Amino acid sequence: MKKFIALFFMIISFSVTVTAQDRQKEIAKKVQNDITALTSYIPLTDEQKVQISKGLEMKHLNLTPELPEGRKKELVRIVEHYLRAPLTQAQLQKLDANPTLVKRLVSE
């Protein structure tokens, strides 16, 4: 009986690990898609990409339909800060000219 219980918990822990890895891959793909959309509009350095990726990853980890509206607004504000902080003034002006892209990057 102990062997069956141990086997059951091993199977459960394995499935949880696989699910977590799948979620990480999915988030990494979404972040890469967002970075690609941004770099197709504004050329970025590698350092800028890394800094912006952190905010986008946080967005994809935390933005869920169950998140209360107040928390969503705060998350959008924080992600927008991560998006704008590493950019130069010229890049910011170009980004501000495309509010659809900004909305997609920070809140969708």
Buried (B, 14 or more C-beta within 10 A) or exposed (E): EEEEEEEEEEEEEEEEEEEEEEEEEEBEEBBEEBBEEBEEBBEBEEEBBEBBBEBBBBBBEBBEEEEEEEEBEEBBEBBBEBBBEBBEEEBEEBBEEBEEBBEEBBBE
